[in-house]
């Protein structure tokens, strides 16, 4: 079953929190995304049912291999798009918000071409 935009947002949040703190709990996700604990609980249940995350006895969230791959992909898109928008002079807040919108809808083909284009032009500007 496919994970929708909101599920991708939750996976990305878990990844970001784990990178910052070394661990992640549902309450951390609620604070990070500014959503209610019941909303997080429902989302975590759906992500568990879809084989994206696991929860241990103490409530710590972890990724399955499939979940980590998807979270990493979404986060990579977010970071690259944000960096690009900032390089155009877009404010940080707007760059972050726009990247969050686009990261879910851009096709893999377009993203890979975009990434390659940026890499090629970054190396040209270094010369």
N, CA, C and O atoms as CSV, one atom per row, in Angstrom:
chain,resi,resn,atom,element,x,y,z
A,1,UNK,N,N,0.844,-1.187,0.000
A,1,UNK,CA,C,0.000,0.000,0.000
A,1,UNK,C,C,0.888,1.248,0.000
A,1,UNK,O,O,1.885,1.305,0.719
A,2,UNK,N,N,0.526,2.229,-0.797
A,2,UNK,CA,C,1.304,3.462,-0.923
A,2,UNK,C,C,1.111,4.348,0.309
A,2,UNK,O,O,0.047,4.373,0.927
A,3,UNK,N,N,2.163,5.059,0.634
A,3,UNK,CA,C,2.103,6.023,1.732
A,3,UNK,C,C,1.781,7.381,1.121
A,3,UNK,O,O,2.408,7.786,0.142
A,4,UNK,N,N,0.819,8.076,1.684
A,4,UNK,CA,C,0.400,9.373,1.171
A,4,UNK,C,C,1.274,10.489,1.729
A,4,UNK,O,O,2.154,10.256,2.558
A,5,UNK,N,N,1.015,11.701,1.261
A,5,UNK,CA,C,1.799,12.877,1.646
A,5,UNK,C,C,1.936,13.003,3.161
A,5,UNK,O,O,3.034,13.237,3.666
A,6,UNK,N,N,0.839,12.851,3.881
A,6,UNK,CA,C,0.919,13.009,5.339
A,6,UNK,C,C,1.799,11.932,5.960
A,6,UNK,O,O,2.544,12.210,6.900
A,7,UNK,N,N,1.723,10.713,5.450
A,7,UNK,CA,C,2.584,9.652,5.942
A,7,UNK,C,C,4.043,9.950,5.669
A,7,UNK,O,O,4.907,9.675,6.502
A,8,UNK,N,N,4.322,10.517,4.492
A,8,UNK,CA,C,5.691,10.909,4.168
A,8,UNK,C,C,6.176,12.004,5.109
A,8,UNK,O,O,7.337,12.009,5.518
A,9,UNK,N,N,5.286,12.933,5.451
A,9,UNK,CA,C,5.651,13.995,6.401
A,9,UNK,C,C,6.020,13.398,7.762
A,9,UNK,O,O,6.985,13.831,8.392
A,10,UNK,N,N,5.252,12.406,8.209
A,10,UNK,CA,C,5.545,11.758,9.490
A,10,UNK,C,C,6.877,11.018,9.426
A,10,UNK,O,O,7.674,11.100,10.360
A,11,UNK,N,N,7.126,10.298,8.336
A,11,UNK,CA,C,8.395,9.581,8.201
A,11,UNK,C,C,9.570,10.550,8.196
A,11,UNK,O,O,10.589,10.305,8.841
A,12,UNK,N,N,9.424,11.642,7.471
A,12,UNK,CA,C,10.491,12.652,7.420
A,12,UNK,C,C,10.728,13.251,8.808
A,12,UNK,O,O,11.872,13.472,9.204
A,13,UNK,N,N,9.656,13.509,9.536
A,13,UNK,CA,C,9.784,14.063,10.883
A,13,UNK,C,C,10.526,13.091,11.800
A,13,UNK,O,O,11.393,13.501,12.572
A,14,UNK,N,N,10.187,11.809,11.715
A,14,UNK,CA,C,10.873,10.806,12.539
A,14,UNK,C,C,12.366,10.816,12.227
A,14,UNK,O,O,13.195,10.788,13.137
A,15,UNK,N,N,12.705,10.853,10.952
A,15,UNK,CA,C,14.109,10.868,10.550
A,15,UNK,C,C,14.828,12.100,11.095
A,15,UNK,O,O,15.924,11.987,11.644
A,16,UNK,N,N,14.224,13.255,10.947
A,16,UNK,CA,C,14.844,14.493,11.419
A,16,UNK,C,C,15.033,14.470,12.940
A,16,UNK,O,O,16.084,14.866,13.446
A,17,UNK,N,N,14.036,14.016,13.646
A,17,UNK,CA,C,14.119,13.959,15.112
A,17,UNK,C,C,15.193,12.966,15.544
A,17,UNK,O,O,15.972,13.247,16.456
A,18,UNK,N,N,15.235,11.809,14.892
A,18,UNK,CA,C,16.252,10.802,15.234
A,18,UNK,C,C,17.653,11.331,14.963
A,18,UNK,O,O,18.584,11.039,15.713
A,19,UNK,N,N,17.808,12.110,13.891
A,19,UNK,CA,C,19.122,12.693,13.600
A,19,UNK,C,C,19.520,13.709,14.664
A,19,UNK,O,O,20.689,13.806,15.036
A,20,UNK,N,N,18.545,14.458,15.147
A,20,UNK,CA,C,18.815,15.489,16.151
A,20,UNK,C,C,19.022,14.910,17.548
A,20,UNK,O,O,19.967,15.284,18.242
A,21,UNK,N,N,18.140,13.997,17.960
A,21,UNK,CA,C,18.147,13.503,19.341
A,21,UNK,C,C,18.761,12.118,19.512
A,21,UNK,O,O,19.177,11.744,20.608
A,22,UNK,N,N,18.812,11.365,18.420
A,22,UNK,CA,C,19.284,9.985,18.515
A,22,UNK,C,C,18.159,8.995,18.757
A,22,UNK,O,O,18.381,7.785,18.714
A,23,UNK,N,N,16.972,9.484,19.007
A,23,UNK,CA,C,15.796,8.649,19.239
A,23,UNK,C,C,14.553,9.468,18.889
A,23,UNK,O,O,14.630,10.683,18.706
A,24,UNK,N,N,13.413,8.793,18.800
A,24,UNK,CA,C,12.168,9.501,18.510
A,24,UNK,C,C,11.004,8.759,19.149
A,24,UNK,O,O,10.904,7.534,19.088
A,25,UNK,N,N,10.122,9.553,19.768
A,25,UNK,CA,C,8.881,9.039,20.335
A,25,UNK,C,C,7.718,9.756,19.652
A,25,UNK,O,O,7.918,10.777,18.992
A,26,UNK,N,N,6.542,9.240,19.804
A,26,UNK,CA,C,5.363,9.855,19.191
A,26,UNK,C,C,5.173,11.301,19.635
A,26,UNK,O,O,4.799,12.153,18.829
A,27,UNK,N,N,5.427,11.584,20.910
A,27,UNK,CA,C,5.262,12.947,21.421
A,27,UNK,C,C,6.225,13.907,20.737
A,27,UNK,O,O,5.899,15.076,20.530
A,28,UNK,N,N,7.416,13.415,20.384
A,28,UNK,CA,C,8.382,14.247,19.658
A,28,UNK,C,C,7.837,14.612,18.282
A,28,UNK,O,O,7.989,15.743,17.820
A,29,UNK,N,N,7.204,13.644,17.639
A,29,UNK,CA,C,6.612,13.877,16.315
A,29,UNK,C,C,5.478,14.889,16.426
A,29,UNK,O,O,5.356,15.785,15.591
A,30,UNK,N,N,4.651,14.745,17.458
A,30,UNK,CA,C,3.542,15.677,17.660
A,30,UNK,C,C,4.055,17.107,17.807
A,30,UNK,O,O,3.511,18.033,17.205
A,31,UNK,N,N,5.098,17.281,18.605
A,31,UNK,CA,C,5.670,18.621,18.790
A,31,UNK,C,C,6.309,19.136,17.508
A,31,UNK,O,O,6.139,20.302,17.152
A,32,UNK,N,N,7.037,18.277,16.819
A,32,UNK,CA,C,7.738,18.680,15.597
A,32,UNK,C,C,6.760,19.141,14.507
A,32,UNK,O,O,6.991,20.147,13.837
A,33,UNK,N,N,5.674,18.392,14.345
A,33,UNK,CA,C,4.704,18.710,13.287
A,33,UNK,C,C,3.559,19.595,13.768
A,33,UNK,O,O,2.697,19.993,12.984
A,34,UNK,N,N,3.559,19.903,15.078
A,34,UNK,CA,C,2.502,20.721,15.665
A,34,UNK,C,C,1.118,20.113,15.412
A,34,UNK,O,O,0.193,20.786,14.957
A,35,UNK,N,N,1.013,18.824,15.721
A,35,UNK,CA,C,-0.252,18.103,15.595
A,35,UNK,C,C,-0.557,17.431,16.931
A,35,UNK,O,O,0.300,17.366,17.812
A,36,UNK,N,N,-1.785,16.931,17.075
A,36,UNK,CA,C,-2.191,16.309,18.339
A,36,UNK,C,C,-1.610,14.903,18.487
A,36,UNK,O,O,-1.283,14.240,17.502
A,37,UNK,N,N,-1.488,14.464,19.748
A,37,UNK,CA,C,-1.023,13.101,20.019
A,37,UNK,C,C,-1.942,12.056,19.387
A,37,UNK,O,O,-1.442,11.074,18.838
A,38,UNK,N,N,-3.279,12.230,19.443
A,38,UNK,CA,C,-4.143,11.240,18.788
A,38,UNK,C,C,-3.902,11.152,17.269
A,38,UNK,O,O,-3.977,10.067,16.694
A,39,UNK,N,N,-3.613,12.292,16.624
A,39,UNK,CA,C,-3.310,12.270,15.196
A,39,UNK,C,C,-2.042,11.472,14.917
A,39,UNK,O,O,-1.978,10.698,13.962
A,40,UNK,N,N,-1.038,11.669,15.762
A,40,UNK,CA,C,0.218,10.925,15.611
A,40,UNK,C,C,-0.024,9.448,15.849
A,40,UNK,O,O,0.516,8.608,15.129
A,41,UNK,N,N,-0.824,9.122,16.842
A,41,UNK,CA,C,-1.116,7.730,17.159
A,41,UNK,C,C,-1.757,7.019,15.963
A,41,UNK,O,O,-1.378,5.896,15.628
A,42,UNK,N,N,-2.714,7.667,15.332
A,42,UNK,CA,C,-3.363,7.096,14.145
A,42,UNK,C,C,-2.348,6.923,13.022
A,42,UNK,O,O,-2.291,5.872,12.384
A,43,UNK,N,N,-1.551,7.954,12.787
A,43,UNK,CA,C,-0.554,7.900,11.708
A,43,UNK,C,C,0.483,6.811,11.962
A,43,UNK,O,O,0.870,6.096,11.038
A,44,UNK,N,N,0.935,6.682,13.209
A,44,UNK,CA,C,1.932,5.658,13.524
A,44,UNK,C,C,1.342,4.263,13.314
A,44,UNK,O,O,2.036,3.355,12.856
A,45,UNK,N,N,0.080,4.097,13.646
A,45,UNK,CA,C,-0.591,2.809,13.404
A,45,UNK,C,C,-0.636,2.482,11.923
A,45,UNK,O,O,-0.406,1.339,11.529
A,46,UNK,N,N,-0.930,3.472,11.107
A,46,UNK,CA,C,-0.967,3.249,9.657
A,46,UNK,C,C,0.432,2.943,9.112
A,46,UNK,O,O,0.592,2.065,8.264
A,47,UNK,N,N,1.440,3.670,9.600
A,47,UNK,CA,C,2.808,3.412,9.146
A,47,UNK,C,C,3.286,2.028,9.589
A,47,UNK,O,O,4.000,1.351,8.849
A,48,UNK,N,N,2.894,1.609,10.789
A,48,UNK,CA,C,3.228,0.245,11.247
A,48,UNK,C,C,2.538,-0.785,10.357
A,48,UNK,O,O,3.158,-1.757,9.924
A,49,UNK,N,N,1.249,-0.564,10.088
A,49,UNK,CA,C,0.484,-1.496,9.252
A,49,UNK,C,C,1.058,-1.582,7.837
A,49,UNK,O,O,0.963,-2.623,7.188
A,50,UNK,N,N,1.646,-0.496,7.367
A,50,UNK,CA,C,2.248,-0.471,6.030
A,50,UNK,C,C,3.705,-0.949,6.032
A,50,UNK,O,O,4.372,-0.921,4.998
A,51,UNK,N,N,4.185,-1.381,7.182
A,51,UNK,CA,C,5.531,-1.925,7.259
A,51,UNK,C,C,6.631,-0.882,7.170
A,51,UNK,O,O,7.732,-1.177,6.704
A,52,UNK,N,N,6.342,0.345,7.618
A,52,UNK,CA,C,7.318,1.429,7.532
A,52,UNK,C,C,8.075,1.664,8.836
A,52,UNK,O,O,9.242,2.058,8.818
A,53,UNK,N,N,7.416,1.425,9.959
A,53,UNK,CA,C,8.043,1.683,11.263
A,53,UNK,C,C,7.751,0.546,12.228
A,53,UNK,O,O,6.868,-0.283,12.009
A,54,UNK,N,N,8.523,0.541,13.296
A,54,UNK,CA,C,8.259,-0.342,14.436
A,54,UNK,C,C,8.284,0.528,15.693
A,54,UNK,O,O,8.839,1.626,15.695
A,55,UNK,N,N,7.678,0.020,16.745
A,55,UNK,CA,C,7.687,0.699,18.043
A,55,UNK,C,C,8.105,-0.319,19.087
A,55,UNK,O,O,7.557,-1.421,19.140
A,56,UNK,N,N,9.075,0.044,19.918
A,56,UNK,CA,C,9.489,-0.902,20.962
A,56,UNK,C,C,8.632,-0.719,22.212
A,56,UNK,O,O,7.752,0.142,22.256
A,57,UNK,N,N,8.899,-1.533,23.217
A,57,UNK,CA,C,8.095,-1.532,24.445
A,57,UNK,C,C,8.121,-0.190,25.169
A,57,UNK,O,O,7.178,0.141,25.887
A,58,UNK,N,N,9.200,0.592,24.987
A,58,UNK,CA,C,9.278,1.888,25.663
A,58,UNK,C,C,8.731,3.033,24.798
A,58,UNK,O,O,8.823,4.197,25.188
A,59,UNK,N,N,8.169,2.711,23.636
A,59,UNK,CA,C,7.556,3.729,22.790
A,59,UNK,C,C,8.486,4.391,21.797
A,59,UNK,O,O,8.098,5.358,21.142
A,60,UNK,N,N,9.712,3.891,21.671
A,60,UNK,CA,C,10.635,4.480,20.704
A,60,UNK,C,C,10.298,4.000,19.301
A,60,UNK,O,O,10.044,2.819,19.069
A,61,UNK,N,N,10.303,4.946,18.380
A,61,UNK,CA,C,9.985,4.648,16.990
A,61,UNK,C,C,11.260,4.320,16.230
A,61,UNK,O,O,12.299,4.948,16.430
A,62,UNK,N,N,11.162,3.332,15.362
A,62,UNK,CA,C,12.290,2.972,14.511
A,62,UNK,C,C,11.742,2.655,13.123
A,62,UNK,O,O,10.555,2.374,12.956
A,63,UNK,N,N,12.617,2.706,12.149
A,63,UNK,CA,C,12.240,2.420,10.773
A,63,UNK,C,C,12.449,0.959,10.437
A,63,UNK,O,O,13.335,0.294,10.975
A,64,UNK,N,N,11.618,0.477,9.538
A,64,UNK,CA,C,11.954,-0.739,8.828
A,64,UNK,C,C,12.870,-0.302,7.688
A,64,UNK,O,O,13.039,0.896,7.463
A,65,UNK,N,N,13.449,-1.229,6.986
A,65,UNK,CA,C,14.310,-0.862,5.857
A,65,UNK,C,C,13.517,-0.051,4.823
A,65,UNK,O,O,13.998,0.960,4.312
A,66,UNK,N,N,12.321,-0.503,4.531
A,66,UNK,CA,C,11.449,0.179,3.567
A,66,UNK,C,C,11.105,1.588,4.047
A,66,UNK,O,O,11.113,2.532,3.256
A,67,UNK,N,N,10.808,1.733,5.318
A,67,UNK,CA,C,10.468,3.041,5.880
A,67,UNK,C,C,11.639,3.997,5.849
A,67,UNK,O,O,11.478,5.177,5.537
A,68,UNK,N,N,12.825,3.487,6.175
A,68,UNK,CA,C,14.021,4.329,6.161
A,68,UNK,C,C,14.342,4.803,4.748
A,68,UNK,O,O,14.707,5.961,4.545
A,69,UNK,N,N,14.208,3.917,3.783
A,69,UNK,CA,C,14.471,4.303,2.395
A,69,UNK,C,C,13.539,5.423,1.952
A,69,UNK,O,O,13.985,6.391,1.337
A,70,UNK,N,N,12.258,5.303,2.256
A,70,UNK,CA,C,11.302,6.338,1.862
A,70,UNK,C,C,11.564,7.643,2.610
A,70,UNK,O,O,11.548,8.715,2.005
A,71,UNK,N,N,11.803,7.567,3.906
A,71,UNK,CA,C,12.089,8.775,4.692
A,71,UNK,C,C,13.331,9.476,4.160
A,71,UNK,O,O,13.344,10.700,4.029
A,72,UNK,N,N,14.364,8.719,3.854
A,72,UNK,CA,C,15.608,9.294,3.335
A,72,UNK,C,C,15.397,9.962,1.986
A,72,UNK,O,O,15.952,11.029,1.723
A,73,UNK,N,N,14.607,9.344,1.143
A,73,UNK,CA,C,14.314,9.917,-0.178
A,73,UNK,C,C,13.584,11.245,-0.036
A,73,UNK,O,O,13.953,12.233,-0.672
A,74,UNK,N,N,12.562,11.269,0.788
A,74,UNK,CA,C,11.788,12.496,0.988
A,74,UNK,C,C,12.671,13.583,1.603
A,74,UNK,O,O,12.614,14.739,1.182
A,75,UNK,N,N,13.478,13.223,2.582
A,75,UNK,CA,C,14.340,14.208,3.237
A,75,UNK,C,C,15.403,14.744,2.277
A,75,UNK,O,O,15.711,15.935,2.298
A,76,UNK,N,N,15.961,13.876,1.442
A,76,UNK,CA,C,16.937,14.322,0.452
A,76,UNK,C,C,16.299,15.322,-0.512
A,76,UNK,O,O,16.894,16.349,-0.838
A,77,UNK,N,N,15.093,15.012,-0.959
A,77,UNK,CA,C,14.379,15.937,-1.842
A,77,UNK,C,C,14.166,17.283,-1.152
A,77,UNK,O,O,14.406,18.343,-1.729
A,78,UNK,N,N,13.713,17.209,0.090
A,78,UNK,CA,C,13.443,18.431,0.857
A,78,UNK,C,C,14.706,19.294,0.971
A,78,UNK,O,O,14.669,20.500,0.727
A,79,UNK,N,N,15.804,18.669,1.340
A,79,UNK,CA,C,17.056,19.415,1.532
A,79,UNK,C,C,17.552,20.034,0.235
A,79,UNK,O,O,17.954,21.197,0.220
A,80,UNK,N,N,17.529,19.275,-0.848
A,80,UNK,CA,C,18.022,19.787,-2.126
A,80,UNK,C,C,17.135,20.911,-2.657
A,80,UNK,O,O,17.633,21.932,-3.131
A,81,UNK,N,N,15.835,20.719,-2.577
A,81,UNK,CA,C,14.917,21.762,-3.043
A,81,UNK,C,C,15.053,23.026,-2.197
A,81,UNK,O,O,15.075,24.132,-2.737
A,82,UNK,N,N,15.144,22.869,-0.878
A,82,UNK,CA,C,15.304,24.025,0.006
A,82,UNK,C,C,16.581,24.780,-0.327
A,82,UNK,O,O,16.575,26.006,-0.437
A,83,UNK,N,N,17.662,24.056,-0.486
A,83,UNK,CA,C,18.953,24.679,-0.815
A,83,UNK,C,C,18.870,25.440,-2.136
A,83,UNK,O,O,19.381,26.554,-2.249
A,84,UNK,N,N,18.232,24.843,-3.120
A,84,UNK,CA,C,18.086,25.499,-4.422
A,84,UNK,C,C,17.266,26.781,-4.296
A,84,UNK,O,O,17.660,27.822,-4.822
A,85,UNK,N,N,16.138,26.712,-3.609
A,85,UNK,CA,C,15.294,27.905,-3.457
A,85,UNK,C,C,16.030,29.018,-2.710
A,85,UNK,O,O,15.907,30.192,-3.058
A,86,UNK,N,N,16.789,28.644,-1.688
A,86,UNK,CA,C,17.582,29.651,-0.961
A,86,UNK,C,C,18.602,30.301,-1.886
A,86,UNK,O,O,18.847,31.504,-1.800
A,87,UNK,N,N,19.198,29.500,-2.776
A,87,UNK,CA,C,20.206,30.040,-3.699
A,87,UNK,C,C,19.597,31.041,-4.676
A,87,UNK,O,O,20.310,31.873,-5.238
A,88,UNK,N,N,18.299,30.964,-4.877
A,88,UNK,CA,C,17.599,31.922,-5.731
A,88,UNK,C,C,17.241,33.205,-4.986
A,88,UNK,O,O,16.776,34.171,-5.590
A,89,UNK,N,N,17.461,33.208,-3.666
A,89,UNK,CA,C,17.133,34.372,-2.858
A,89,UNK,C,C,15.827,34.253,-2.101
A,89,UNK,O,O,15.380,35.216,-1.479
A,90,UNK,N,N,15.207,33.076,-2.147
A,90,UNK,CA,C,13.959,32.856,-1.422
A,90,UNK,C,C,14.279,32.793,0.076
A,90,UNK,O,O,15.278,32.196,0.476
A,91,UNK,N,N,13.437,33.405,0.890
A,91,UNK,CA,C,13.654,33.378,2.341
A,91,UNK,C,C,13.608,31.940,2.851
A,91,UNK,O,O,13.000,31.068,2.230
A,92,UNK,N,N,14.250,31.710,3.977
A,92,UNK,CA,C,14.328,30.362,4.530
A,92,UNK,C,C,12.944,29.767,4.780
A,92,UNK,O,O,12.692,28.617,4.420
A,93,UNK,N,N,12.057,30.529,5.385
A,93,UNK,CA,C,10.728,30.008,5.707
A,93,UNK,C,C,9.963,29.611,4.453
A,93,UNK,O,O,9.336,28.553,4.414
A,94,UNK,N,N,10.013,30.450,3.438
A,94,UNK,CA,C,9.298,30.154,2.186
A,94,UNK,C,C,9.973,28.995,1.456
A,94,UNK,O,O,9.291,28.130,0.907
A,95,UNK,N,N,11.301,28.971,1.445
A,95,UNK,CA,C,12.033,27.879,0.797
A,95,UNK,C,C,11.668,26.538,1.433
A,95,UNK,O,O,11.438,25.554,0.729
A,96,UNK,N,N,11.616,26.504,2.768
A,96,UNK,CA,C,11.247,25.279,3.482
A,96,UNK,C,C,9.817,24.860,3.140
A,96,UNK,O,O,9.561,23.691,2.855
A,97,UNK,N,N,8.893,25.814,3.170
A,97,UNK,CA,C,7.486,25.508,2.901
A,97,UNK,C,C,7.278,25.028,1.467
A,97,UNK,O,O,6.545,24.068,1.229
A,98,UNK,N,N,7.923,25.696,0.520
A,98,UNK,CA,C,7.771,25.297,-0.883
A,98,UNK,C,C,8.403,23.938,-1.139
A,98,UNK,O,O,7.846,23.123,-1.874
A,99,UNK,N,N,9.547,23.689,-0.547
A,99,UNK,CA,C,10.200,22.389,-0.703
A,99,UNK,C,C,9.300,21.281,-0.169
A,99,UNK,O,O,9.201,20.208,-0.765
A,100,UNK,N,N,8.645,21.549,0.959
A,100,UNK,CA,C,7.758,20.557,1.567
A,100,UNK,C,C,6.587,20.221,0.649
A,100,UNK,O,O,6.135,19.076,0.610
A,101,UNK,N,N,6.100,21.203,-0.079
A,101,UNK,CA,C,4.999,20.969,-1.013
A,101,UNK,C,C,5.462,20.157,-2.220
A,101,UNK,O,O,4.780,19.224,-2.643
A,102,UNK,N,N,6.596,20.504,-2.760
A,102,UNK,CA,C,7.074,19.902,-4.006
A,102,UNK,C,C,7.661,18.510,-3.786
A,102,UNK,O,O,7.534,17.643,-4.651
A,103,UNK,N,N,8.299,18.287,-2.640
A,103,UNK,CA,C,9.004,17.022,-2.411
A,103,UNK,C,C,8.106,15.804,-2.569
A,103,UNK,O,O,8.594,14.722,-2.897
A,104,UNK,N,N,6.822,15.953,-2.346
A,104,UNK,CA,C,5.890,14.828,-2.416
A,104,UNK,C,C,5.382,14.566,-3.827
A,104,UNK,O,O,4.983,13.446,-4.146
A,105,UNK,N,N,5.392,15.582,-4.665
A,105,UNK,CA,C,4.747,15.472,-5.969
A,105,UNK,C,C,5.701,15.328,-7.140
A,105,UNK,O,O,5.293,14.883,-8.213
A,106,UNK,N,N,6.961,15.694,-6.956
A,106,UNK,CA,C,7.907,15.628,-8.059
A,106,UNK,C,C,8.191,14.157,-8.389
A,106,UNK,O,O,8.387,13.334,-7.495
A,107,UNK,N,N,8.209,13.848,-9.675
A,107,UNK,CA,C,8.477,12.462,-10.080
A,107,UNK,C,C,9.939,12.124,-9.828
A,107,UNK,O,O,10.789,13.010,-9.735
A,108,UNK,N,N,10.212,10.849,-9.720
A,108,UNK,CA,C,11.595,10.401,-9.517
A,108,UNK,C,C,12.454,10.798,-10.716
A,108,UNK,O,O,13.598,11.220,-10.550
A,109,UNK,N,N,11.910,10.665,-11.906
A,109,UNK,CA,C,12.664,11.041,-13.113
A,109,UNK,C,C,13.041,12.520,-13.087
A,109,UNK,O,O,14.196,12.876,-13.324
A,110,UNK,N,N,12.068,13.376,-12.801
A,110,UNK,CA,C,12.332,14.817,-12.761
A,110,UNK,C,C,13.315,15.153,-11.655
A,110,UNK,O,O,14.215,15.969,-11.854
A,111,UNK,N,N,13.158,14.535,-10.492
A,111,UNK,CA,C,14.068,14.827,-9.392
A,111,UNK,C,C,15.496,14.427,-9.743
A,111,UNK,O,O,16.431,15.179,-9.469
A,112,UNK,N,N,15.676,13.265,-10.340
A,112,UNK,CA,C,17.026,12.818,-10.704
A,112,UNK,C,C,17.641,13.748,-11.747
A,112,UNK,O,O,18.835,14.038,-11.679
A,113,UNK,N,N,16.855,14.218,-12.704
A,113,UNK,CA,C,17.359,15.178,-13.690
A,113,UNK,C,C,17.702,16.512,-13.028
A,113,UNK,O,O,18.725,17.120,-13.344
A,114,UNK,N,N,16.853,16.962,-12.114
A,114,UNK,CA,C,17.092,18.198,-11.370
A,114,UNK,C,C,18.385,18.085,-10.570
A,114,UNK,O,O,19.212,18.996,-10.581
A,115,UNK,N,N,18.551,16.973,-9.885
A,115,UNK,CA,C,19.736,16.730,-9.072
A,115,UNK,C,C,20.996,16.717,-9.948
A,115,UNK,O,O,22.010,17.321,-9.598
A,116,UNK,N,N,20.921,16.026,-11.082
A,116,UNK,CA,C,22.061,15.966,-11.997
A,116,UNK,C,C,22.388,17.357,-12.544
A,116,UNK,O,O,23.559,17.724,-12.638
A,117,UNK,N,N,21.375,18.120,-12.901
A,117,UNK,CA,C,21.556,19.479,-13.414
A,117,UNK,C,C,22.276,20.346,-12.375
A,117,UNK,O,O,23.223,21.059,-12.706
A,118,UNK,N,N,21.829,20.284,-11.135
A,118,UNK,CA,C,22.457,21.076,-10.073
A,118,UNK,C,C,23.903,20.657,-9.838
A,118,UNK,O,O,24.774,21.500,-9.622
A,119,UNK,N,N,24.154,19.354,-9.881
A,119,UNK,CA,C,25.522,18.871,-9.696
A,119,UNK,C,C,26.427,19.350,-10.830
A,119,UNK,O,O,27.558,19.769,-10.588
A,120,UNK,N,N,25.933,19.288,-12.056
A,120,UNK,CA,C,26.727,19.724,-13.205
A,120,UNK,C,C,27.010,21.215,-13.137
A,120,UNK,O,O,28.122,21.648,-13.439
A,121,UNK,N,N,26.024,21.999,-12.747
A,121,UNK,CA,C,26.222,23.448,-12.699
A,121,UNK,C,C,27.022,23.876,-11.482
A,121,UNK,O,O,27.693,24.907,-11.515
A,122,UNK,N,N,26.962,23.113,-10.427
A,122,UNK,CA,C,27.787,23.404,-9.253
A,122,UNK,C,C,29.251,23.189,-9.603
A,122,UNK,O,O,30.112,23.965,-9.190
A,123,UNK,N,N,29.536,22.133,-10.367
A,123,UNK,CA,C,30.929,21.860,-10.739
A,123,UNK,C,C,31.419,22.891,-11.748
A,123,UNK,O,O,32.608,23.209,-11.757
A,124,UNK,N,N,30.544,23.422,-12.596
A,124,UNK,CA,C,30.929,24.470,-13.556
A,124,UNK,C,C,31.276,25.763,-12.832
A,124,UNK,O,O,32.220,26.455,-13.214
A,125,UNK,N,N,30.517,26.096,-11.787
A,125,UNK,CA,C,30.770,27.341,-11.062
A,125,UNK,C,C,32.026,27.263,-10.204
A,125,UNK,O,O,32.569,28.289,-9.796
A,126,UNK,N,N,32.486,26.041,-9.933
A,126,UNK,CA,C,33.710,25.853,-9.160
A,126,UNK,C,C,34.971,26.050,-10.017
A,126,UNK,O,O,36.071,26.226,-9.494
A,127,UNK,N,N,34.785,26.016,-11.322
A,127,UNK,CA,C,35.938,26.102,-12.219
A,127,UNK,C,C,36.399,27.519,-12.435
A,127,UNK,O,O,37.361,27.750,-13.168
